[in-house]
Each structure stands twice: as C-alpha cells, then as structure tokens.
Amino acid sequence: MRKILGSTCSLVASALLVGGLVACGPTGRSTVDGNGGDGGNVDAFVPQTATLTGKVWAPNQGPGQAAPGQEIPIYGALVYLTKTKPDAIPQNAYCEKCVDTPAGGVLSSHDGSFSLSAAPGTYWLVVQKGQFRIEQQINVVDGATALTAAQTTLPSKNDPANGAWIPKIAIVRGFSDNIQDVMGKLGFGTMGGNTWSSPMGEAGPEMTMYQYNASGADLDVNLLFNNIEEMRKYHIIFFPCATSMGSYDSTLRDQNKLKNIRQFVKEGGKLYVTDWSGEVADRAFPQQIELGDSGADSNGTYDPATLTGTLTTVGDSDGAYYDNDDGRAVDPNLGMWLGLQVGPTEANATPAMYNSQRFPITHNYNWVKSLKSVSIGLDPNGVPVIDEPKAWVAGTTPAAGGQHPQAVTYTPTGCGKVLYSTFQTSNTAHAGMYPQERVLLYLIMEIQQCSEVIVE
C-alpha cells in the first residue's frame, strides 16, 4: 500500500459536508495549528428552517467591482456557520493538516454558488478559500435569505480585527511577467490605470516587493535566499520570470540556500515560479519535473527529511519563446470553472465566453517534457508517500510537437506546494483578466489548500 499526494481534494463542491469528510483548506475548525474555531457547535438536531444562498467571488472581482459580466467566482470555497468566532490564521508559513469540516459546511460550486441550511439564530458566517477568509456575525432568520456580494466576496485587505484575512505574499519582481499587476486587480494595492503602483493597507502592505539586483524601494531577493526567517514571514512567495538568473547561478547551486527553499516548503510555504525563474524550484526539487529545452533542466536528488540534496546536472530553465492557441484545462474542475466565464484575450479585447478546452496561452518560455512521481518518505502510520505532480493546463509545444503540461503543481516535502508554469502571467497592462491569468488565480487559491498527508 502507498499514499499518493494529489494537488487538491476531490470533494463534490455542491455536496453538504458533515463530520467525517475532509476539509480541503484552512477552515474554522479547531486544530493544533491554532487555525480554527468551534465549527461543530451548530446543533444539527434543531430544525433547520433557514436557508442562506449566495455566490463566492474573488477579491475585488465581484459584482460592482469587475466589469459587468466579467466577474470571477471562486470554486471550492468553504462556507459555514459557527457560534464561536474562528481562531486566527497564523501570520506566517505554517503546515496545516486536512481535518473534518465544520458540521453543515458546504463548498461553493463552479459558478461560486452555494446553499446553506441552519436553524434560526446568531452566528458567525465564515467564507474561506486557503488563507483568504471573510468572517462576520449575522442573524439568521426563518425562510430563504440571499446573501449580498459584500458578504461573500473574499477580501483583498488583511484586517483581522474586522474579519478580513488574506495570505501574506512576497513577490520578486520579474522581467516582463508582471504578476503584481494581476494582484493589483485583486485589490492588493493601488493601481495606476491597469498597472500596480504601490501597496496599501492600514495593517501594513498586502504584498512585499523584492527584486533581483535590487535598487530603489524593493528589497533584495538575497534576503529570502539567505535567511529562512525572512521566507517564513510569508504564506506564498512569487518568483515570476526573470530576464536571466545568471547572476544568481552560484546562489542556486549552494545547497544551504536550496535548503532554505526546501525548509520553507516543508513548513507549509507555497512557491509560485514561472519559466525563466524555474531554477528556484528546479534546483531545490529537481526530480518532479523534467524541462524540455536543451540545457534548461536540472537533475539530482533531495532528501525531504534532512532537506539535503545533490545536483548532478545544473540547468538554467531558460527556454525558447512560443505561443499556442490550443491551451486546455486538464483538470475537470478548472475546466468547468473557466468555461463559465466571460472576458478578453490578448488577441481580442472584446469579451467573450471562454472555451476551457481551447484558449490562447501566450509568452511561454519553456516546455515540460515529463512529470515524475517521487517517493518522499513515510506517513505517521509508516505508509510510503508518493508525490505525484499534477498537470492543470496543457498546450502544444512547437519544439516537440503535441501537447505538454504548461502549469503543474507538486508537493515535494509532504506539506507546502510548488506551482510551476511555462507561461508568463501578465506581459502588458490591460483591462480585465485573460484566461491564463484566471487560471493562475485559480491555482493560487488551490496551492493554499491543506496538506492531505504529512510526512514524518
């Protein structure tokens, strides 16, 4: 027998969750991690004569925030009621095990919709996906009540005192992969037109900016590479495409620096890495993904227990440029979610319904030759644990022919996750969000999910 680590749980979103099923993300339940409240204190034996309905929306992308018809729903968000205010979400990287959901909790469907039954009374309403959470006290009355978008749109500001929680995020500025513009559209800071300009927030910046060869107000990326304590400050660290990682070649050959990256992931941190910045993930975890471009892949091993490793081949991840017009969502839930949305593409600014089985993916700078299952240790019961990378999106690679993975997640240490995409997110300032940007928004949410198996 062995256990396979997937990248997401497989619960049916519209199903009612009861005790005994596993929650797919940080919830309001009590855990040793301090991330929960008493979700089990809603008495299921009291007549549930009240029904709450609504839709969960992405931060700053709900009705009245996004262009009409281009709003972005959230799939798989947990919605529940509790008599007790949920405990605080740890404000640093942490490892969370999947546990039972609160009694009566439901998950939002692909269009963000949900329906929740309860007995009349005063509760905390909690809506959560990963470290995004909004909580508010409401009075539930008999009959049907439609919750407003303001009550069900995930926040873009970290304001725990007022029930708004978001992940702590660091972004290392890339070359042309301006992920900060996408985060700005989610409300993470101020925007100048369609370009992110500066952080905001009474409780401190929603994002911290780092930079390769830093100058100006940004911090130097070496603060992250050299210091695990600096990395631990964040739930997610973004390494979008850099012009070249050549000046950091020796840094990312140093097993002590690579150990910091491994330690961050082992403790529950999430890495988001795109194309030419691939060395960050490919050298720390060289086994899960084989990159296709000549000289662009690293080979070697690492030990998930001791976090030590070797590099027998040192790749640079710098692949050649290509676009493809036949991107498709490999994951069925991603496909159903994307296929319900309307928006622009880079080739056509006129909004249209997306085809999740054929959409353009631009600015690829590498391709994935193969995905490899990797043994990463034993679970607490002594059962072998296999990390099996998951492809979310695929498209045709001209250099090799045929479709290959273009967005992949894996769990190389049994807890935190790594997301690697061959394509960049946002190359030019533009209104709305293109399909590949929406895909990566979906995956940003997914990589925050709890860990199904913890390796001892």
C-alpha positions in Angstrom: 0.0 0.0 0.0 1.1 3.6 -0.6 -0.4 7.0 -0.4 -0.4 9.4 -3.4 -0.2 13.1 -2.8 -2.5 14.9 -5.1 -2.7 18.7 -5.6 -6.3 19.1 -4.4 -9.1 17.3 -2.7 -11.8 15.7 -4.8 -15.0 16.6 -2.8 -18.0 17.5 -4.8 -18.5 21.2 -4.4 -22.3 21.2 -4.1 -22.5 18.4 -1.6 -23.3 19.1 2.0 -20.3 18.3 4.2 -20.8 16.6 7.5 -18.5 15.3 10.2 -16.1 12.7 8.8 -15.4 14.3 5.5 -12.1 16.1 4.9 -11.7 19.8 4.6 -9.7 20.9 1.6 -8.3 24.1 3.1 -7.8 26.1 6.2 -11.2 26.3 7.9 -12.8 27.4 11.1 -12.2 24.1 12.8 -10.1 23.6 15.9 -6.7 22.4 15.2 -3.3 22.3 16.9 -2.2 24.9 14.4 -4.5 27.4 16.0 -6.4 27.9 12.8 -10.0 27.3 13.7 -13.0 27.8 15.9 -15.7 25.5 17.1 -17.4 24.7 13.8 -19.1 21.7 15.5 -21.3 23.8 17.8 -24.2 24.2 15.3 -26.8 21.7 16.6 -27.8 19.5 13.6 -30.9 18.2 15.6 -32.5 21.7 15.8 -34.9 22.1 12.9 -33.0 23.9 10.1 -35.7 26.2 8.8 -33.4 28.9 7.4 -31.6 28.8 4.1 -28.7 31.0 3.1 -27.8 31.3 -0.6 -25.1 33.3 -2.4 -22.0 33.3 -4.6 -18.4 33.5 -3.5 -16.4 36.0 -5.5 -12.6 36.5 -6.0 -11.1 39.5 -4.2 -12.1 42.8 -5.9 -13.7 40.8 -8.8 -17.3 40.6 -7.6 -20.4 42.5 -8.8 -19.8 46.2 -8.9 -16.0 45.6 -8.8 -15.2 43.8 -12.1 -16.7 44.8 -15.5 -20.3 43.6 -15.7 -20.4 40.0 -16.9 -16.6 39.5 -16.2 -16.8 38.9 -12.5 -14.7 35.9 -11.3 -16.3 33.3 -9.0 -14.5 31.1 -6.5 -14.9 27.3 -6.8 -14.5 25.1 -3.7 -14.7 27.9 -1.1 -15.8 26.7 2.3 -18.9 28.4 3.7 -20.2 27.6 7.2 -21.9 29.0 10.3 -20.4 28.8 13.8 -21.5 30.1 17.2 -17.8 30.8 18.0 -15.6 33.3 16.2 -12.9 31.3 14.3 -9.4 31.4 15.7 -6.8 33.5 13.9 -5.0 32.3 10.8 -1.2 32.1 11.6 0.5 35.1 10.0 3.5 33.1 8.7 4.2 29.9 6.8 2.6 27.0 8.6 1.7 23.4 7.9 -1.9 22.5 8.1 -3.3 19.0 8.0 -6.7 18.4 6.4 -9.3 17.6 9.1 -13.0 17.2 9.3 -15.1 20.2 8.2 -17.4 22.1 10.5 -20.9 20.5 10.7 -23.2 21.7 8.0 -20.4 23.4 6.0 -20.7 23.5 2.2 -18.3 24.2 -0.7 -19.1 26.6 -3.4 -19.8 25.3 -6.9 -18.0 26.1 -10.1 -20.0 29.3 -10.6 -19.4 30.3 -6.9 -22.9 29.4 -5.8 -23.8 27.7 -2.5 -26.8 27.0 -0.4 -26.5 26.6 3.4 -29.2 25.4 5.8 -29.4 26.2 9.5 -31.6 26.8 12.5 -32.5 30.5 13.1 -30.1 32.3 15.4 -27.0 34.5 15.6 -23.9 33.0 14.1 -20.5 33.9 12.6 -20.7 33.4 8.8 -17.3 32.3 7.5 -16.3 32.2 3.8 -12.9 30.9 3.2 -10.5 29.6 0.5 -7.0 29.0 1.7 -5.7 31.9 3.7 -8.4 34.2 2.2 -11.2 34.5 4.7 -14.1 36.8 5.5 -16.0 36.4 8.7 -18.9 38.4 10.0 -21.7 38.0 12.6 -25.2 37.7 11.2 -28.7 37.0 12.4 -30.2 34.0 10.6 -34.0 34.1 10.3 -36.6 31.6 9.1 -37.0 31.1 5.3 -34.7 31.9 2.4 -32.1 34.7 2.6 -29.9 35.8 -0.3 -26.5 36.9 1.0 -25.1 40.0 -0.7 -21.9 40.1 -2.7 -20.3 42.3 0.0 -20.9 39.4 2.4 -19.4 36.7 0.2 -16.6 38.4 -1.7 -13.2 37.4 -0.4 -11.1 40.3 0.9 -8.0 41.9 -0.6 -7.0 43.6 2.7 -5.6 42.0 5.8 -7.7 43.4 8.6 -8.2 40.6 11.1 -9.8 42.9 13.7 -12.7 43.4 11.2 -12.9 39.8 10.0 -10.8 40.1 6.8 -7.8 37.7 6.2 -5.5 37.3 3.2 -2.3 35.4 2.7 1.0 37.2 3.4 2.6 37.5 0.0 6.1 38.3 -1.3 6.8 39.0 -5.0 10.2 39.0 -6.6 9.8 41.4 -9.5 10.3 39.7 -12.8 11.3 40.9 -16.2 8.0 41.1 -18.0 5.9 38.7 -16.0 4.2 41.4 -14.0 2.2 39.3 -11.5 1.9 42.4 -9.4 -0.5 43.9 -11.9 -2.8 40.9 -11.6 -2.6 41.1 -7.8 -3.4 44.8 -8.1 -6.5 43.9 -9.9 -7.4 41.7 -7.0 -7.2 44.8 -4.8 -3.6 44.2 -3.5 -2.5 47.8 -3.5 -3.2 50.9 -5.6 -3.3 50.9 -9.4 -2.3 53.4 -12.0 -4.6 52.5 -14.8 -4.0 48.8 -15.3 -0.6 48.8 -13.6 0.1 48.1 -10.0 1.8 51.1 -8.3 2.1 50.7 -4.6 0.9 48.7 -1.6 -1.8 49.9 0.7 -3.4 48.8 3.9 -3.8 50.1 7.5 -2.3 46.9 8.9 0.7 47.1 6.5 1.3 46.3 2.9 -0.7 43.4 1.4 2.4 42.5 -0.6 6.1 42.9 0.0 8.2 43.5 -3.1 11.7 42.1 -3.6 13.9 42.3 -6.7 16.8 40.6 -8.4 19.8 43.0 -8.2 17.6 45.3 -6.2 17.5 49.0 -6.4 15.1 51.6 -5.2 12.4 50.7 -2.7 12.4 47.0 -3.3 14.2 44.6 -1.0 17.0 42.3 -2.4 16.0 38.8 -3.2 19.1 37.6 -1.3 17.3 38.4 1.9 15.0 35.5 1.0 17.6 33.1 -0.3 20.0 33.6 2.6 17.5 33.6 5.5 14.8 31.1 6.3 13.4 33.5 8.8 12.7 36.0 6.0 11.0 33.4 4.0 8.9 32.3 6.9 7.2 35.6 7.0 5.0 34.7 4.0 2.4 32.2 3.0 3.2 32.5 -0.7 6.4 33.7 -2.4 6.2 34.5 -6.1 9.2 34.1 -8.4 7.9 35.3 -11.8 10.1 35.2 -14.9 13.5 37.0 -14.6 15.5 38.2 -17.5 18.2 35.8 -16.5 19.1 34.1 -13.3 22.8 34.0 -14.3 23.9 36.4 -11.5 22.2 34.0 -9.0 23.7 30.8 -10.5 26.2 30.3 -7.6 23.5 31.1 -5.1 21.1 28.5 -6.5 23.9 25.9 -6.6 24.5 26.4 -2.9 22.9 23.5 -1.0 22.5 25.8 2.1 20.4 28.3 0.1 18.4 25.4 -1.6 17.8 24.0 1.9 16.2 27.3 2.9 13.8 26.9 0.0 13.1 23.3 0.9 12.6 24.3 4.6 10.1 27.0 3.6 8.0 24.5 1.6 8.3 21.7 4.2 6.9 24.2 6.8 3.9 24.8 4.6 5.1 27.7 2.4 3.9 27.9 -1.2 6.2 28.7 -4.2 4.9 30.2 -7.4 7.5 30.0 -10.1 7.3 30.8 -13.9 9.6 29.9 -16.9 13.0 31.6 -16.7 12.9 31.7 -12.9 12.5 28.0 -12.8 15.9 27.4 -11.2 14.4 28.3 -7.8 12.2 25.2 -7.9 14.1 23.0 -10.4 17.3 23.1 -8.4 15.6 22.7 -5.0 13.4 19.9 -6.2 15.0 18.5 -9.4 13.1 15.3 -9.6 9.4 16.1 -10.2 9.5 18.0 -13.5 11.8 17.4 -16.5 12.0 20.6 -18.5 12.3 20.1 -22.3 14.6 22.8 -23.7 18.2 21.7 -24.1 20.3 22.6 -21.1 17.3 24.0 -19.2 16.7 21.1 -16.8 18.4 20.3 -13.5 18.9 16.7 -12.4 19.7 15.4 -9.0 18.1 14.3 -5.7 17.0 15.8 -2.4 16.0 14.2 0.9 12.7 15.5 2.2 13.7 14.5 5.7 17.1 16.2 6.0 16.5 18.7 3.2 19.9 17.9 1.8 20.5 17.3 -1.9 22.8 16.9 -4.8 22.8 18.4 -8.4 24.3 16.1 -11.0 23.2 18.4 -13.8 22.7 22.1 -13.3 20.1 23.6 -15.7 19.2 27.2 -16.3 15.5 26.9 -17.1 15.9 29.5 -19.9 13.7 28.0 -22.7 12.7 29.4 -26.0 9.6 31.6 -26.7 6.4 30.4 -28.2 2.6 31.0 -28.1 -0.1 28.4 -28.6 -3.8 28.8 -29.3 -4.9 25.4 -28.0 -4.5 25.7 -24.3 -6.8 23.4 -22.4 -7.7 22.8 -18.8 -6.6 19.2 -18.0 -8.3 19.3 -14.6 -12.1 18.9 -15.0 -13.0 21.3 -12.1 -10.7 24.0 -13.6 -12.3 23.4 -16.9 -15.8 23.7 -15.6 -14.9 26.9 -13.7 -13.2 28.6 -16.6 -15.8 27.6 -19.1 -18.5 29.5 -17.2 -16.6 32.9 -17.5 -16.5 35.7 -19.9 -13.6 38.0 -20.6 -11.0 39.3 -23.1 -8.0 37.6 -24.5 -4.7 39.1 -25.6 -5.6 38.6 -29.2 -9.1 40.0 -28.9 -10.0 42.7 -26.3 -13.8 42.1 -26.9 -15.1 40.0 -24.0 -16.4 36.5 -25.0 -17.3 33.2 -23.3 -14.1 31.2 -22.7 -13.7 27.8 -24.2 -11.8 25.8 -21.5 -10.7 23.2 -24.0 -9.2 25.7 -26.4 -7.9 29.1 -25.3 -4.7 31.0 -26.2 -1.7 30.8 -23.9 0.9 33.4 -24.7 4.5 34.1 -23.7 5.7 30.5 -22.9 9.4 30.3 -22.3 9.9 26.6 -21.8 8.1 23.3 -22.0 7.6 20.3 -19.7 8.9 17.1 -21.2 7.6 14.8 -18.4 6.3 14.6 -14.8 7.8 12.1 -12.4 6.3 10.5 -9.3 8.8 10.8 -6.4 8.9 8.9 -3.1 9.2 11.4 -0.3 9.1 9.3 2.8 6.5 7.7 5.2 3.4 9.0 6.7 2.8 8.7 10.5 1.5 5.1 10.0 4.6 4.0 8.1 2.9 4.0 4.7 5.1 5.2 1.8 4.1 8.6 0.4 4.4 9.4 -3.3 4.4 12.9 -4.6 2.7 12.8 -7.9 2.9 16.1 -9.8 -0.4 17.3 -11.2 -0.9 19.0 -14.6 -3.6 21.6 -14.7 -3.1 23.1 -18.2 -1.6 21.7 -21.4 -0.9 23.1 -24.8 1.0 22.3 -28.0 4.8 22.8 -27.8 6.2 23.6 -31.3 9.7 22.4 -30.5 8.5 18.9 -29.6 5.0 18.6 -31.2 1.9 17.5 -29.3 0.5 18.8 -26.1 2.6 19.1 -22.9 1.9 20.3 -19.4 2.1 24.1 -19.0 1.0 24.6 -15.4 2.0 22.0 -12.8 1.8 21.7 -9.0 3.5 19.3 -6.7 4.1 18.6 -3.0 7.7 17.8 -2.7 8.0 17.7 1.1 4.6 16.5 2.2 3.2 19.8 3.2 3.7 23.1 1.2 3.3 23.2 -2.5 5.1 24.4 -5.6 3.4 25.8 -8.7 5.5 26.0 -11.9 4.1 27.4 -15.2 5.9 27.6 -18.5 3.9 30.8 -19.4 4.0 34.3 -18.0 1.1 35.8 -16.4 0.8 39.5 -17.4 3.1 41.0 -20.0 1.3 44.2 -20.8 -1.0 46.5 -18.9 -4.6 45.7 -19.9 -8.2 45.8 -18.7 -9.8 42.7 -17.4 -8.1 39.3 -16.9 -7.1 37.0 -19.7 -7.7 33.2 -19.5 -4.1 32.4 -18.4 -4.4 35.0 -15.6 -7.6 33.5 -14.4 -6.1 30.0 -14.5 -3.2 31.2 -12.3 -5.7 32.9 -9.9 -7.4 29.6 -9.6 -4.1 27.9 -8.9 -3.0 30.5 -6.4 -6.2 29.6 -4.5 -5.6 25.8 -4.9 -2.0 25.8 -3.7 -3.2 27.3 -0.4 -5.2 24.1 0.4 -4.3 22.0 3.4 -1.9 19.1 3.2 -3.6 15.7 2.7 -0.7 13.7 4.0 2.0 14.8 6.4 5.4 13.1 6.1 7.0 12.2 9.4 
